[in-house]
């Protein structure tokens, strides 16, 4: 067994020991985050001293890694508590990682053992892939823990890889995820750009510090994202965080990006709270009012579409995961779809099957669109749709999606030359998944709906074999929750009227 494999096994084994004491995967990953950052900061300080290189640590001397090594018992517990509190008051990357940090390992002996495990390795000398894979493995394990609710921000890696592959982020471009979760899209973009060619020192520096940007509203998730990026070399200068801890929908930051890749959180209610005269002094969910939006709505998913169209640079391109309601909902939804089609090149829609996400009840799609200068807007625009949903069944454990499952979509997308796309569907061959619809056809549809189906669903045939019970149960649950969400929308509309 290699040394890296042994380390992974050590950390996993110790995680299981702590779980017996009631420590969740999420708590464990958080404590690893705090301690790993301190250890790596200490290692970088030592290397700089050996080579006489400049290095300014943002960690005060009394709270460096060695201050933990030298203590035991109650003294260690008290010192660690003070350390977390003090670093949580700092600005920049340090503040994001340690904001509101707490010690969840109440047994000082257990905490000491974890510190010793981390101290026994040289992390900065370890390959980035090893560190990153270890940490991402822990994040995925945490996402599988349905009790924690962490799965809501975890997008399947194979889906991320396929999306990033067809989007082709390039060196020198600015990449953004306005709902970044633990950073899956940003890291996949980083990996794609590092494989483009052998990078010079200056190119690598720009890639690691000036190319990737994210917004995350949840403090605990933002810290995991920052550490995930840090272990992959992003933000290693330790000063400014690549992730902003705020609601990206609250305002236009003024920043513009070449590529936007995102899977906004499921759910339709706005996370913006505005105090109004009718709320009797109480905060309530309300619609963000932004001059750059086409329409005011409390629907979070529709607002993310509007926000993305704002932050795209000229000639920028976007890929965003959206639930089905974004494709057909009337009112604000119709206005946004019509405006998007009229002002952008909405060129591709990937319809996703159920069973991909840890959150149930959402049927999702990936919408691809580009901002084009008016002179460069294609005159014969089409929306190409790949139906990856009909007669496709996946589960998170027994039959998880793989990257190979998306190979046909990637080939049909033809990222190198979208003008050369060819349909697999025809009047004679109606069972294929890839076809195009003209903009005239889209704009003429009721409510400008993009909700298309043309494949025959084998599950509704009388003689069809029923899917596995676990798949069937998930589908029933998703249908019920989808219906409930639609009823809630109707009730909200009636209350407003």
C-alpha positions in Angstrom: 0.0 0.0 0.0 1.4 3.4 -1.0 2.1 6.1 1.7 -0.8 8.2 0.3 -3.2 5.3 0.5 -2.1 4.6 4.0 -2.8 8.2 5.0 -6.3 8.1 3.5 -6.9 4.9 5.4 -5.7 6.4 8.6 -7.9 9.4 8.3 -10.9 7.3 7.4 -10.4 5.0 10.3 -10.1 7.9 12.7 -13.2 9.4 11.3 -15.1 6.2 12.1 -13.7 6.2 15.7 -15.0 9.8 16.2 -18.4 8.9 14.7 -18.7 6.4 17.6 -18.4 9.4 19.9 -21.2 11.2 18.0 -19.0 13.3 15.7 -20.6 13.6 12.2 -18.8 13.5 8.9 -19.4 17.2 8.6 -17.9 18.0 12.0 -14.9 15.8 11.2 -14.3 17.5 7.9 -14.5 20.9 9.6 -11.9 20.0 12.2 -9.7 18.6 9.5 -10.1 21.9 7.6 -8.9 24.0 10.6 -6.0 21.8 11.5 -4.8 21.1 7.9 -4.7 24.8 7.2 -2.6 25.5 10.3 -0.2 22.7 9.5 0.3 23.7 5.9 0.8 27.3 6.9 3.5 26.2 9.3 5.2 24.0 6.6 5.2 26.9 4.1 6.7 29.2 6.8 9.5 26.7 7.4 10.3 26.3 3.7 10.4 30.0 3.3 12.9 30.3 6.2 15.2 27.6 4.7 15.4 29.3 1.3 15.3 32.9 2.6 12.1 33.6 0.6 9.5 36.2 1.8 6.5 34.7 3.5 4.0 36.6 5.6 1.7 34.4 7.5 -1.7 35.7 8.6 -1.6 33.4 11.6 -0.5 35.2 14.8 2.6 33.7 16.4 0.7 32.5 19.5 -1.7 30.5 17.4 0.7 28.7 14.9 0.6 25.0 14.5 3.4 24.4 17.0 1.3 26.0 19.7 -1.1 23.0 19.4 1.6 20.3 19.4 3.1 21.5 22.7 -0.2 21.2 24.7 -2.3 18.4 26.1 -5.5 17.9 28.0 -7.5 20.9 29.2 -4.8 23.3 28.2 -5.0 22.0 24.6 -8.8 22.3 24.6 -8.8 25.8 26.0 -6.0 27.0 23.6 -7.8 25.5 20.6 -11.0 27.2 21.6 -9.2 30.6 21.8 -7.4 29.9 18.5 -10.6 29.3 16.6 -12.3 32.3 18.1 -9.4 34.7 17.4 -8.8 33.5 13.8 -12.5 33.8 13.1 -12.3 37.5 13.6 -9.7 37.9 10.8 -10.3 39.2 7.3 -9.7 37.6 4.0 -9.1 33.8 3.5 -8.4 33.2 7.2 -11.7 34.7 8.2 -13.7 32.6 5.7 -12.1 29.4 6.9 -12.4 30.1 10.7 -15.6 32.2 10.8 -17.7 31.0 13.7 -15.5 28.0 14.0 -16.1 25.7 17.0 -14.4 22.7 18.5 -16.7 19.7 18.0 -14.2 17.1 19.5 -14.9 17.5 23.2 -12.4 14.8 24.3 -9.0 16.5 24.4 -7.3 13.1 24.0 -9.2 12.5 20.7 -8.3 16.0 19.5 -4.6 15.4 20.4 -4.6 12.2 18.4 -6.0 13.9 15.3 -3.4 16.6 15.7 -0.7 14.0 15.9 -2.0 12.2 12.8 -1.9 15.4 10.8 1.5 16.4 12.2 3.0 13.1 11.1 2.8 14.0 7.4 4.3 16.7 5.2 1.3 18.1 3.4 2.9 20.8 1.2 5.2 18.2 -0.3 2.3 15.8 -1.1 1.0 15.8 -4.7 -2.0 18.1 -5.1 -4.1 15.3 -6.6 -3.6 13.2 -3.4 -4.5 16.0 -1.1 -7.5 17.1 -3.2 -8.8 13.5 -3.7 -8.6 12.9 0.0 -10.5 16.0 0.9 -13.1 15.6 -1.9 -13.7 12.0 -0.8 -14.5 13.2 2.7 -16.9 15.9 1.2 -18.7 13.2 -0.8 -19.0 11.0 2.2 -20.5 13.9 4.1 -22.9 14.6 1.3 -24.1 10.9 1.5 -25.0 11.5 5.2 -28.6 12.5 4.5 -29.2 13.6 8.1 -26.8 16.5 7.7 -28.4 17.9 4.6 -25.0 18.4 3.0 -25.9 16.7 -0.2 -27.9 19.7 -1.4 -24.7 21.3 -2.6 -23.0 18.2 -4.0 -23.2 17.9 -7.8 -22.2 14.4 -9.2 -18.6 14.6 -10.4 -19.3 12.8 -13.8 -21.9 15.5 -14.6 -19.5 18.3 -13.6 -16.7 16.8 -15.8 -19.0 16.5 -18.8 -20.3 20.1 -18.5 -16.8 21.5 -18.0 -15.5 19.5 -20.9 -18.0 20.9 -23.4 -17.6 24.5 -22.0 -13.9 24.5 -22.6 -12.6 27.0 -20.0 -9.3 28.5 -21.3 -6.2 29.9 -19.7 -6.6 33.6 -19.1 -10.4 33.4 -18.7 -12.3 34.3 -15.5 -14.5 31.5 -14.2 -17.3 32.0 -11.8 -19.8 29.9 -9.8 -22.3 32.2 -8.1 -23.6 29.3 -5.9 -20.3 27.3 -5.5 -21.0 24.9 -2.7 -17.8 23.0 -2.0 -16.2 24.1 -5.3 -16.8 21.2 -7.7 -17.2 23.3 -10.8 -14.3 25.6 -10.0 -12.0 22.6 -9.4 -13.0 20.9 -12.6 -12.4 24.1 -14.5 -8.9 24.4 -12.8 -8.1 20.8 -13.8 -9.2 21.4 -17.4 -7.1 24.5 -17.7 -4.0 22.9 -16.2 -4.2 20.1 -18.7 -4.3 22.5 -21.6 -0.5 22.9 -21.8 2.5 23.1 -19.6 2.2 26.3 -17.6 4.9 28.8 -16.9 5.3 30.1 -13.3 3.4 33.3 -14.1 0.6 31.4 -15.9 0.2 29.1 -12.9 0.2 32.1 -10.5 -2.6 33.8 -12.5 -4.6 30.6 -12.7 -4.4 30.0 -9.0 -5.1 33.6 -7.9 -6.9 35.5 -10.6 -9.1 33.0 -12.5 -11.5 31.3 -10.2 -14.3 33.1 -8.2 -17.2 31.9 -6.2 -20.1 33.0 -4.0 -21.6 30.9 -1.2 -24.2 32.0 1.3 -23.6 29.3 4.0 -20.5 29.9 6.2 -19.8 26.3 6.9 -20.0 25.3 3.2 -17.9 28.3 2.1 -15.1 27.2 4.5 -15.1 23.7 3.0 -14.9 25.2 -0.5 -12.0 27.5 0.4 -10.1 24.7 1.9 -10.9 22.4 -1.1 -9.5 25.1 -3.4 -6.5 25.7 -1.1 -5.5 22.1 -1.2 -5.5 22.3 -5.0 -3.2 25.4 -4.9 -5.9 28.1 -5.3 -5.6 31.0 -2.8 -2.2 29.7 -1.5 -1.1 33.4 -1.0 -3.4 33.2 2.0 -4.5 36.8 1.8 -7.7 37.2 -0.3 -10.3 34.5 -0.5 -11.5 33.4 -3.9 -14.9 32.8 -2.3 -17.2 35.5 -1.1 -19.6 34.5 1.7 -22.7 36.4 0.7 -25.9 35.9 -1.3 -24.9 36.5 -4.9 -28.5 37.4 -5.7 -28.5 40.3 -3.3 -26.7 42.7 -5.7 -24.6 43.1 -8.8 -21.0 43.0 -7.6 -19.9 44.7 -10.9 -17.6 41.8 -11.7 -17.9 40.2 -15.1 -16.8 36.7 -16.2 -16.0 34.7 -19.3 -17.5 31.5 -18.1 -20.2 30.8 -15.5 -20.7 27.2 -14.3 -23.2 26.6 -11.5 -25.8 24.4 -9.9 -27.9 26.8 -7.8 -29.5 25.4 -4.7 -32.8 23.5 -5.2 -35.9 25.3 -4.0 -37.8 28.2 -5.4 -38.2 30.7 -2.5 -35.9 33.7 -2.4 -33.2 33.7 0.3 -33.3 37.6 0.3 -35.1 39.0 3.4 -36.5 42.5 3.0 -38.4 44.4 5.7 -41.5 45.9 4.3 -44.3 48.0 5.7 -46.7 45.0 5.5 -44.5 42.7 7.5 -45.1 44.5 10.9 -41.4 44.8 11.6 -40.7 41.2 10.9 -38.4 40.0 8.2 -40.0 37.9 5.5 -38.9 36.3 2.2 -39.3 38.8 -0.6 -38.3 39.4 -4.1 -34.9 41.0 -4.8 -35.4 44.3 -6.6 -32.5 44.8 -9.0 -32.5 47.2 -12.0 -30.5 44.8 -14.0 -33.2 42.1 -13.8 -35.8 41.7 -16.5 -38.6 41.0 -13.9 -39.1 41.0 -10.2 -39.9 37.5 -8.7 -39.3 35.6 -5.5 -38.4 32.5 -7.5 -34.8 31.8 -6.7 -34.0 29.7 -9.7 -35.4 32.3 -12.1 -33.4 35.0 -10.3 -30.2 33.0 -10.8 -30.8 33.0 -14.5 -31.2 36.7 -14.4 -28.1 37.2 -12.3 -26.0 35.0 -14.6 -27.0 37.0 -17.7 -25.8 40.1 -15.8 -22.4 38.8 -14.8 -21.5 37.3 -18.2 -18.9 39.4 -20.0 -19.3 40.2 -23.6 -18.9 36.9 -25.5 -19.2 35.1 -22.1 -20.8 31.7 -21.9 -22.8 29.9 -19.2 -23.9 26.4 -18.1 -26.5 26.3 -15.3 -28.4 23.4 -13.7 -32.1 24.3 -13.5 -35.2 22.4 -12.4 -38.1 21.7 -14.8 -40.2 24.6 -13.6 -37.7 27.1 -15.1 -38.5 25.6 -18.5 -42.3 26.0 -18.4 -43.5 28.2 -15.5 -45.6 31.2 -16.6 -45.6 34.8 -15.5 -42.0 35.8 -14.6 -40.8 32.5 -16.1 -42.2 33.3 -19.5 -40.8 36.8 -19.5 -37.3 35.6 -18.6 -37.3 32.8 -21.2 -38.5 35.1 -23.9 -35.9 37.8 -23.0 -33.2 35.2 -22.8 -34.0 33.8 -26.2 -34.2 37.3 -27.7 -30.9 38.6 -26.2 -28.7 35.5 -25.9 -27.8 32.5 -27.9 -29.6 29.7 -25.9 -28.1 26.8 -27.8 -28.3 23.6 -25.8 -30.5 21.9 -23.2 -29.5 18.7 -21.5 -32.4 16.9 -19.8 -31.2 15.0 -16.8 -32.6 11.8 -15.4 -33.7 11.3 -11.8 -31.5 9.7 -9.2 -28.5 12.0 -9.7 -28.8 14.3 -6.7 -29.0 13.7 -2.9 -32.0 16.1 -2.7 -35.2 14.4 -3.9 -38.1 15.8 -5.7 -36.3 17.9 -8.4 -36.2 17.0 -12.1 -33.3 18.9 -13.4 -31.7 20.1 -16.7 -28.5 21.9 -17.8 -29.1 25.0 -19.8 -26.3 26.4 -22.0 -26.3 29.9 -23.3 -23.9 32.5 -24.6 -23.8 36.3 -24.6 -23.1 37.5 -28.1 -22.4 41.0 -29.5 -25.4 42.0 -31.6 -23.4 41.9 -34.8 -22.2 38.3 -34.0 -25.6 36.9 -33.1 -26.4 33.8 -35.3 -29.3 34.5 -37.6 -30.5 30.9 -37.7 -30.3 30.1 -33.9 -31.6 26.8 -32.7 -32.0 25.1 -29.4 -30.5 21.7 -29.4 -32.0 19.3 -26.8 -30.4 16.0 -25.6 -33.0 13.9 -23.8 -30.9 12.0 -21.2 -34.0 11.4 -19.0 -36.5 9.2 -20.8 -35.8 5.5 -20.1 -32.7 6.3 -18.1 -32.6 5.2 -14.4 -29.8 5.9 -11.9 -29.5 5.7 -8.2 -26.8 7.1 -5.9 -25.6 3.8 -4.6 -26.6 0.8 -6.7 -26.3 2.5 -10.2 -24.5 5.8 -10.0 -24.0 7.8 -13.1 -20.5 7.6 -14.7 -18.7 9.9 -17.1 -19.1 7.3 -19.9 -22.9 7.6 -19.6 -22.5 11.2 -20.9 -20.2 10.4 -23.8 -22.9 10.5 -26.5 -24.1 13.9 -25.2 -20.5 15.3 -25.3 -20.1 14.0 -28.8 -23.4 15.5 -30.0 -22.6 18.8 -28.3 -19.5 19.1 -30.6 -17.8 21.8 -28.6 -15.1 22.3 -31.2 -17.6 23.4 -33.9 -21.2 23.8 -32.8 -22.1 24.8 -36.4 -21.5 21.3 -37.5 -24.0 19.6 -35.2 -26.1 16.9 -36.7 -29.3 15.5 -35.2 -29.7 11.8 -34.3 -33.5 12.1 -34.3 -35.5 12.2 -37.5 -39.1 11.4 -38.6 -38.0 7.9 -39.5 -35.8 7.4 -36.4 -37.8 8.8 -33.5 -36.0 6.9 -30.8 -32.9 9.1 -30.8 -32.1 11.6 -28.1 -30.6 14.6 -29.9 -32.6 17.1 -32.0 -33.0 20.8 -32.7 -35.8 23.3 -32.5 -35.8 26.7 -34.3 -36.2 29.9 -32.4 -39.4 30.7 -34.3 -40.9 27.4 -33.0 -39.8 28.2 -29.4 -41.2 31.7 -29.4 -44.5 30.5 -30.8 -45.1 27.9 -28.0 -47.5 28.6 -25.2 -45.6 30.6 -22.5 -42.4 30.1 -24.6 -42.1 26.7 -23.0 -38.8 24.8 -23.4 -40.3 21.7 -21.9 -40.0 19.2 -24.8 -40.6 15.4 -24.9 -40.5 13.2 -28.0 -39.2 9.8 -26.9 -41.6 7.0 -25.9 -41.4 6.2 -22.2 -41.1 2.4 -22.0 -42.3 2.5 -18.3 -45.8 3.3 -19.4 -46.2 0.3 -21.6 -48.6 -2.3 -20.2 -46.0 -5.1 -20.8 -43.0 -3.1 -19.7 -40.9 -4.4 -16.8 -41.2 -2.3 -13.8 -38.0 -0.6 -12.6 -36.3 -1.7 -9.3 -38.4 -0.9 -6.2 -35.9 1.7 -4.9 -36.0 3.5 -8.3 -39.8 3.3 -8.4 -40.0 4.7 -4.8 -37.7 7.6 -5.6 -39.7 8.5 -8.7 -43.0 8.4 -6.8 -41.5 10.6 -4.0 -40.2 13.0 -6.6 -43.6 13.2 -8.4 -45.4 13.9 -5.1 -42.9 16.6 -4.0 -43.0 18.2 -7.4 -46.8 18.3 -7.3 -46.7 19.8 -3.8 -44.2 22.5 -4.9 -46.6 23.4 -7.7 -49.5 23.6 -5.3 -47.5 25.9 -3.0 -46.8 28.2 -6.0 -50.5 28.4 -6.8 -51.4 29.2 -3.2 -48.7 31.9 -3.1 -50.0 33.5 -6.3 -53.5 33.5 -4.8 -52.3 35.1 -1.6 -50.6 37.9 -3.6 -53.8 38.6 -5.5 
